[in-house]
Amino acid sequence: MIAIMLAAGVGKRLYGDDLTQPPKALLKFDGKTLLQRHIEVLRSNGVNELVMVVGYRKADIMAEVAAIGAEDYVRTIYNPRYRGGPIISLWTAREVLRSGEDCLFMDADVLYQPALLEKLIHSPHGDCFLFDRQIELGDDPVRLCIRDGHPVDFGKKIEGDFDIVGEWPGFLRMSPRIAARIADATDDFIDRGVVGVTYEEAMRAVLVSEPPGTFGYEDVSGIPWIEIDFPSDLLRAEKIILPRLLGTRNAGGESGEQDRPKKGQASGA
């Protein structure tokens, strides 16, 4: 299995116009960057390689790869259009998606308990989303919609009737066939000049075109995680999520559902 991580963006929602800040993959928690944390989980669960799509301050990312001794594990692909739409970064990894290997897509800016990613890597579903029932309010969360036990729609703005709607934490497992189909979908967007969209649109195009049952999901409700998009997310990561991760590690057990605060919840709660 090959992991694909998108780490090219400037983090404008987090940093605004301040280009002196590091890529979000290099945010540090308890002395470790997010990148180091990702690599430790991937390696310990038998993932063969991490391919990173880089752009903004790529030298900083490559320096961190060297500093943590992962040069033999991480391969980078440069996206010179990293200020364009996120779909361009996924399209930049199209040949990896067509490699004939199982692929694991992952966002770079998520702080999480390792059990979250472990459930996906070891899932019996060859094509599999993660799913958190504790969906955030507002337009920002990416929704995963379940009907008759199967994922049937996916995105930030969803209409229709579903049995369950939850939040997607930003990780997707793909068989070689589905990975290649997602690569084809990115080609279609780029060929049509539709670049101002999220990369999830390519994934959704494949999901809704496949028969129900093609994709499975792993329910990670109750496992602490947070995607760091805004300054308030960074504060919650530092003040709420990280202490719970450290407490879980020290206790050797799993946390309960209260470990995943809502984005609207006060950071001191």
C-alpha positions in Angstrom: 0.0 0.0 0.0 1.2 3.5 -0.9 0.0 6.6 1.1 -0.7 9.8 -0.8 -0.6 13.1 1.2 -1.5 16.5 -0.1 0.8 19.1 1.5 1.2 21.8 -1.1 -1.1 24.5 0.1 -0.3 27.8 1.9 -2.8 27.3 4.7 -4.5 30.7 3.9 -7.5 30.0 6.2 -5.1 29.3 9.1 -2.4 32.0 8.4 -4.1 34.6 6.2 -1.5 36.3 4.1 1.5 35.5 6.4 3.9 33.5 4.3 6.4 33.2 7.0 4.5 30.3 8.7 5.3 26.7 8.0 3.2 24.3 6.0 0.5 22.8 8.1 2.2 19.3 7.9 5.0 20.9 10.0 2.8 22.0 12.9 4.3 20.6 16.1 2.4 19.0 19.0 4.3 17.5 22.0 7.6 18.0 20.1 6.5 16.2 17.0 5.4 17.5 13.7 2.2 16.3 12.1 4.3 14.8 9.4 6.4 12.8 11.9 3.3 11.5 13.5 1.8 10.4 10.2 5.0 8.6 9.2 5.2 6.7 12.5 1.6 5.4 12.1 2.1 4.5 8.5 5.4 2.7 9.1 4.0 0.8 12.1 1.1 -0.4 10.1 3.0 -1.7 7.1 2.4 1.0 4.5 5.3 0.8 2.1 5.8 4.4 1.0 4.5 7.9 1.6 4.2 10.1 -1.5 3.7 13.8 -0.7 2.5 16.4 -3.1 4.4 19.6 -2.1 4.4 23.2 -3.2 4.5 26.0 -0.6 7.8 26.0 1.2 8.7 22.5 -0.1 12.3 22.9 1.1 11.0 23.1 4.7 9.1 19.8 4.3 12.1 18.1 2.7 14.3 19.3 5.6 11.9 17.8 8.1 11.8 14.5 6.2 15.6 14.4 6.5 15.6 15.5 10.1 13.4 12.5 11.1 15.3 10.1 9.0 12.6 9.3 6.5 14.3 10.1 3.2 14.1 6.4 2.3 10.4 6.3 3.0 9.0 9.6 1.6 8.9 10.6 -2.0 7.8 14.1 -3.0 6.1 15.4 -6.1 6.1 19.1 -6.8 3.0 20.9 -7.7 4.0 24.3 -9.3 0.4 25.4 -9.4 -0.1 25.0 -5.6 -1.9 28.3 -5.4 -4.6 26.8 -7.7 -7.5 24.6 -6.6 -6.9 21.6 -4.4 -7.9 19.3 -7.2 -4.7 20.3 -9.0 -2.7 18.7 -6.1 -4.6 15.4 -6.4 -4.2 15.5 -10.2 -0.4 15.9 -9.6 -0.4 12.5 -8.0 -2.4 10.9 -10.8 0.5 8.5 -11.8 0.7 7.2 -8.3 -3.1 6.6 -8.3 -2.5 4.6 -11.5 0.4 2.6 -10.1 -1.6 -0.6 -9.7 -1.1 -0.5 -5.9 -3.6 -0.1 -3.1 -3.6 3.6 -2.2 -4.3 5.4 1.0 -5.3 9.1 0.6 -4.6 11.3 3.6 -4.9 15.0 4.5 -1.7 16.4 6.0 -3.4 18.7 8.5 -5.1 16.2 10.8 -4.1 15.5 14.4 -5.6 12.1 15.5 -5.2 9.1 17.7 -3.4 6.4 15.7 -6.3 4.0 16.1 -8.2 6.2 13.6 -5.8 5.5 10.7 -5.2 1.9 11.8 -8.9 1.1 11.4 -8.7 2.2 7.8 -5.5 0.5 6.9 -6.7 -2.8 8.3 -10.3 -2.5 7.1 -11.7 -5.5 5.2 -13.2 -3.0 2.7 -10.8 -2.5 -0.2 -12.4 0.9 -0.9 -13.3 2.6 2.3 -14.1 5.9 3.9 -13.7 6.9 7.5 -17.0 8.1 9.1 -17.6 10.1 12.3 -21.2 10.4 13.4 -20.5 13.5 15.4 -20.7 15.9 12.4 -19.8 19.5 12.9 -22.3 22.3 12.1 -21.9 24.7 9.2 -20.7 24.4 5.6 -17.1 23.5 6.2 -17.2 19.8 7.2 -17.2 17.2 4.4 -20.2 15.0 4.8 -20.4 11.2 4.1 -23.9 9.9 3.5 -25.0 6.4 4.2 -28.0 4.5 2.8 -28.7 0.8 3.4 -25.3 0.4 5.0 -23.3 1.9 2.2 -21.7 5.3 1.3 -23.8 6.8 -1.5 -22.8 10.5 -1.5 -20.0 12.7 -0.3 -19.2 16.4 -0.1 -19.7 19.7 1.7 -23.1 20.5 0.4 -25.4 17.4 0.1 -29.1 17.1 -0.6 -31.2 14.1 -0.4 -32.5 11.5 2.1 -30.0 9.2 3.8 -30.1 6.9 6.8 -27.1 8.5 8.4 -24.9 11.6 7.7 -21.5 11.9 9.3 -18.3 13.7 8.9 -15.3 12.5 6.8 -12.0 13.0 8.6 -9.9 13.2 5.4 -8.7 9.7 4.8 -9.7 7.2 2.1 -8.5 3.7 1.2 -8.6 2.8 -2.5 -8.2 -0.4 -4.5 -6.1 -0.1 -7.7 -9.2 0.1 -9.8 -10.9 2.9 -7.8 -7.6 4.8 -7.4 -7.2 4.8 -11.2 -10.8 5.9 -11.7 -10.2 8.8 -9.3 -7.1 9.7 -11.4 -9.3 9.7 -14.5 -11.8 12.0 -12.7 -9.0 14.5 -11.9 -8.0 14.4 -15.6 -11.6 15.3 -16.5 -11.7 18.3 -14.2 -8.3 19.6 -15.4 -9.2 19.0 -19.1 -12.4 21.1 -18.7 -10.5 23.8 -16.8 -12.5 23.3 -13.7 -9.8 23.8 -11.1 -11.5 26.0 -8.5 -13.0 23.0 -6.7 -11.9 20.7 -3.9 -10.3 17.4 -4.5 -13.3 15.7 -2.9 -15.2 16.4 -6.1 -13.2 13.9 -8.0 -13.7 11.3 -5.3 -17.5 12.0 -5.3 -17.7 11.6 -9.0 -16.4 8.1 -8.7 -18.5 7.2 -5.6 -21.8 8.2 -7.2 -21.0 6.5 -10.4 -20.3 3.1 -8.8 -23.0 0.6 -7.7 -23.9 0.7 -4.0 -21.7 -1.6 -2.1 -18.5 -0.7 -3.9 -17.4 1.4 -1.0 -17.5 0.6 2.7 -16.8 2.7 5.7 -15.2 2.4 9.1 -17.0 4.2 12.0 -14.4 6.1 14.0 -16.9 8.0 16.2 -15.3 8.5 19.6 -11.7 8.5 18.4 -10.3 11.9 19.0 -9.2 13.9 15.9 -9.3 17.4 14.5 -8.6 18.9 11.1 -6.6 22.1 11.5 -8.0 24.7 9.0 -8.6 27.8 11.2 -6.8 29.4 14.2 -9.6 28.2 16.4 -8.8 24.6 15.3 -5.2 25.0 16.2 -6.2 26.2 19.6 -8.5 23.2 20.1 -5.8 20.9 18.9 -3.4 22.2 21.5 -5.8 22.6 24.4 -8.3 19.7 24.0 -7.2 17.1 21.5 -3.5 16.8 22.3 -4.0 16.3 26.1 -6.6 13.6 25.3 -4.2 11.9 22.9 -1.5 12.0 25.5 -3.9 10.7 28.2 -5.0 7.9 26.0 -1.4 6.9 25.3 -0.5 7.0 28.9 -3.5 5.0 29.9 -3.2 2.6 27.1 -6.9 2.7 26.3 -9.4 4.4 23.9 -11.2 7.6 24.7 -14.9 8.1 24.7 -17.1 10.1 22.3 -16.6 13.3 24.4 -13.0 13.4 23.0 -14.2 14.9 19.8 -15.4 18.5 20.6 -17.6 20.3 18.2 -16.0 23.2 16.3 -18.4 25.5 18.0 -17.4 24.3 21.5 -15.4 26.6 23.6 -11.7 25.6 23.8 -11.8 25.5 27.6 -14.7 23.1 27.8 
